């Protein structure tokens, strides 16, 4: 396969000397911390466009590390992100809308700041070009008999109710126990079968257009999902699964709490905490996976692993950010 660059696009020879343009990709990056890692990730994705949402709670995040990287856009407004809360969905929608306003893309790929590619960018482009209608999103239906039903079977409150008060976690715990006792029928509420899947996906432009139109036309659905546990693993999945794009998505059996580890584009770390480490075993997991990214790495903690990935797997001419000894430790 030969490639030639022109204005960020690559042309590929795919059999019979037929040349096709590589898809234009918008990488949507949710960043919370570790600016060194976010910077390193953005540099590996040059040649395509990256849109970065930095958690508003990360007040000391040095945006200067990424704003000048070619192809990178830091999106505004920035949301305050809380774990398991709808604010993650809001930030993702913000990324989608910013990307669409800036240009036309064939694919939208959601990443976190702690992701890293383990294959050349051209490999991902080729996979998208070779199956232009495939939706790289995992879908698992949630029924009352599903082990996942607890996530949608009550109203959850994950964002603070009392600000930074020391009583907040106790108040929310009581609230969540009460709503569990009350129960909930989310399918009846929304008129759609709820679905679950990995937060991380790669969607086509028509699918993204359909999602954003749905969000505009169904404020009741959005309101309902504001009180779903970890809606970043439900919201987009439910919309896609109940649309004409469902047949092009990746359908996954219910594996309980481990279902969200079955990501279509990402390899999860081999340790029980799912983090990657600087070991030969971890490198071999990254080298042998058929996925395109690994999850949960840090520029400081994993510099040795990431340098080796650059040299041996992704073909990146490493421009790793400088890391002081104290940052490594």
Phi, psi and omega in degrees: 000125177252150179223150174224137184269139174206110179054040177084356179255152176238145175253135183245145171269116181237087175063144175052027178059023179276123182260133177229148178284138175295147179295145173279125186246135170254111175274124182254114189247122175265112184246139181237330184197189174055065181301329178298318179291318178299318178299314181297317178300312182300323180292326180288341183262006180298144189109338170236183183254139177238133177243125188243125172255120179257124179313126181296337179288341177276069188297332183262014180294123183282087182301337181298341181288338186238340188295336183262002178285128180305132177088358183259134175235126174270122187270152177222154357287158179264137179267152169279120186260132175237139184301133177073010188251163180295343179301333177293321177293317179302318180294322179292318176297323177299317178298314180299314182294320178296319180296316182292328179287339184268346181170188180253128181233152178271330183222148176234118185243121181269127179229163168255166179295345181261015175271162176204137181286142178243009176222157176303147179303325179299333179292318177292317178301319180294320178297318178292319181292326182285342179216075192291345182256356182288135175259113182276073177217134181269138185230128176227120181292145178248112177249174179297335179272355182286144176293346180269358188299329181302332182290336181240004185269010176200171174273126180253151172232110182252329177284156181300142173263330185239035180062225181268016181299143179293344179274350189301311183298325179289319179296317180293325178297318177295315178304313182292329176291320180295314181293331176295319179294326181286327181076178183192144175243087185294327179297318178291322180300317187257343184077012181230145174289124180287145178232160182231157175178176177300143178297333191264128186212171175221108189246151178283164179298315178299324179293317178296319177301317179297318179298312183293325175294319178299315181299319179293324186270348183234068178298334178294321178295314179299316180298318180296320184280355174292340180241033173259141179292130180047059185296344176296344177255012181227316191303299182291325180297317181294319179297312182294317183294336179257024181236179179290351181271357183301322183292342180264359183269181182255114183266128188238138177290158181286116175245028179065218184294343180277355183299324182288353177275349182271067184277139183291331184245352189240143172257128180274149180300149185285341181284164182296333178273359175072006177276149172271147180232172183273055180244160177297321179300315181294321178297318181294328174297315179295322183286330186263350183291151173267006177273173185255341182227156168248159184247154171063066173234161181227139180300325181279308185291327187245025184302321180296314180295315183293322177299318181291323176299316178301315183289315193255340186242309189266346179069022180279132172284095192301128171237054185301138178300147178292137182232125180285164179301318181297325179291324178294325183273000000 
